[in-house]
Amino acid sequence: MFASLWLSLAHAADKAILFENVFVFDGRSAERASTPANVLVVGDTIQAISAAPIEPPADAELTRVAGGGRTLCLA
């Protein structure tokens, strides 16, 4: 029971960053993506990459970054 409670509290304290309107460069291909995207990072994990708006987790402490068409390197 306590382990379950601890895990739910730890998840509730996750920090999330939502990068909006960025061109993604994965570090492996020669070029960045040709269309802008939104990238959601929760904790140290990329949760989503999408051209459509991304709804962040309600229980995460969210920081929004307006990318303004800049390049985000995921390498």
Secondary structure as UniProt FT lines:
FT   HELIX           2..12
FT   STRAND          15..25
FT   STRAND          37..42
FT   TURN            43..44
FT   STRAND          45..50
FT   TURN            58..59
FT   STRAND          61..66
FT   TURN            68..69
FT   STRAND          71..73
//
